Amino acid sequence: MSRFSTADIPSQPGVYAFHARDSLLWVGYGMSIRERVEHHLLQGEPIKNPGVSQAVAPDPARVTKVVWWLYREKPDVASLEAAWELAVRELSPHMRPRHAVEGEALAHLEDVEFVRRVRARLAGPPDGVFVPQNLDPLTRNVIELEGKVDSLRARLDSGEKQD
């Protein structure tokens, strides 16, 4: 899979996390994990959390790994927001939101059984991993190869013997 092939990312609800090398950058959630990841990585949508200035938001090009946990209960925005809030607390990403969860989402956070289930899921392995590919190494290789081809062509044109 590459940065440009997200077909294996599920279009199901859940919580996902963006990593840059060994650092956890950011945690997000959505009714479709694939759609959210595509917005950030393919369409260049800025990575931002509520209450966080865009000036400090991480660059999507820095993302080296995306992991996710599917939301296996009946999904609604409030329960997903509550699961996301718990993921932020449990995973401690570099960028943390500065907003308070309210309403139905807050009620989920006060539900001891809900919190236990979500924490148990987050403590286990993620349901999937996506490793975006960076084109920089490929571009460097092509440029180097073009240089070598040009050098060989010049040597051949000048009648030099190859080693």
C-alpha positions in Angstrom: 0.0 0.0 0.0 1.2 3.5 -0.7 0.3 7.0 0.3 -1.8 7.0 -2.9 -3.6 3.6 -2.3 -5.8 3.7 0.7 -8.2 1.0 -0.5 -7.3 -1.3 2.4 -8.2 1.3 5.1 -11.7 0.5 6.3 -14.5 2.9 5.6 -15.9 2.1 9.1 -16.2 4.3 12.1 -13.3 4.5 14.6 -10.4 6.3 16.1 -7.1 6.7 14.3 -3.6 8.0 15.2 -0.9 9.6 13.0 2.7 8.9 13.8 5.9 10.6 12.7 8.7 8.1 13.2 8.4 7.2 16.9 6.3 10.2 17.9 2.5 10.1 18.1 1.4 13.3 16.4 -2.3 13.3 16.6 -5.4 11.3 17.3 -8.6 11.7 15.2 -11.9 10.0 14.7 -14.6 9.7 12.1 -17.5 7.7 10.8 -15.2 6.6 8.0 -11.5 6.1 8.9 -10.5 5.9 5.2 -12.3 9.2 4.3 -10.6 11.0 7.2 -7.1 9.6 6.3 -7.6 10.4 2.6 -8.6 14.0 3.5 -5.4 14.5 5.4 -2.9 12.5 3.3 -4.2 12.7 -0.2 -6.1 16.0 -0.3 -3.7 17.8 2.0 -6.4 18.8 4.5 -4.5 20.3 7.5 -4.3 18.1 10.6 -6.1 20.0 13.3 -8.0 19.3 16.5 -10.7 21.6 17.9 -9.1 24.5 19.8 -5.6 24.0 18.3 -4.1 26.7 16.2 -3.3 25.7 12.6 0.1 27.3 13.1 1.1 24.4 15.3 -0.7 21.6 13.4 1.6 18.9 12.0 2.2 18.7 8.3 0.5 15.6 6.8 3.7 15.0 4.8 5.4 14.1 8.1 3.1 11.2 8.8 5.0 7.9 8.6 2.3 5.6 10.0 -1.4 5.6 10.6 -3.0 3.1 13.0 -6.7 2.6 13.9 -9.1 1.0 16.2 -12.6 0.3 14.7 -15.6 1.3 16.7 -17.5 -1.9 17.1 -20.5 -0.5 19.0 -23.5 1.3 17.4 -21.8 4.4 16.1 -23.0 7.9 16.6 -21.0 11.1 16.7 -21.3 11.5 20.5 -19.9 8.1 21.3 -17.1 8.5 18.7 -16.2 11.8 20.2 -16.1 10.2 23.7 -13.9 7.4 22.4 -11.6 9.9 20.7 -11.3 11.9 24.0 -10.4 8.7 25.8 -7.8 7.9 23.0 -6.3 11.3 23.5 -6.0 10.8 27.2 -4.6 7.2 26.9 -2.3 7.7 23.9 -1.0 11.2 24.8 -0.3 12.5 21.3 2.1 15.4 20.8 -0.8 17.7 19.9 -3.7 17.7 22.3 -7.0 19.4 21.9 -8.0 22.3 24.1 -11.8 21.8 24.2 -14.1 20.3 26.7 -16.3 17.3 25.7 -20.0 18.2 26.3 -23.5 16.8 26.1 -24.0 13.2 25.1 -20.2 12.7 24.6 -19.7 13.7 28.2 -22.4 11.3 29.4 -20.5 8.5 27.6 -17.3 9.5 29.5 -19.2 9.2 32.8 -20.4 5.7 31.9 -17.8 3.5 33.7 -18.6 0.5 31.4 -18.1 2.5 28.2 -14.8 3.9 29.5 -13.6 0.4 30.4 -14.5 -1.0 27.0 -12.8 1.8 25.1 -9.7 1.7 27.2 -9.4 -2.1 26.8 -9.6 -1.7 23.0 -6.9 1.0 23.0 -4.7 -1.1 25.2 -4.7 -3.8 22.7 -3.1 -3.8 19.2 -4.7 -1.6 16.6 -7.0 -3.1 14.1 -4.9 -1.9 11.2 -1.8 -0.1 10.1 -1.2 2.1 7.0 2.4 3.2 6.1 2.3 6.1 3.6 5.1 6.0 1.1 7.3 9.0 0.5 8.3 9.7 -3.0 11.5 11.6 -2.0 13.8 8.5 -2.1 12.3 7.4 -5.4 12.8 10.8 -6.9 16.5 10.9 -5.7 17.1 7.5 -7.2 15.6 8.6 -10.6 17.8 11.7 -10.6 20.9 9.7 -9.8 20.1 7.2 -12.5 19.5 9.9 -15.0 22.9 11.4 -14.1 24.6 8.0 -14.6 22.8 7.4 -17.9 23.9 10.9 -19.1 27.5 10.2 -18.1 27.5 6.8 -19.9 26.0 8.3 -23.0 28.6 11.1 -23.0 31.4 8.5 -22.6 29.9 6.4 -25.4 29.6 9.4 -27.6 33.2 10.4 -27.0 34.4 6.9 -27.8 35.7 6.1 -24.3 35.9 2.4 -23.3 33.6 1.4 -20.5 34.9 -0.5 -17.5 
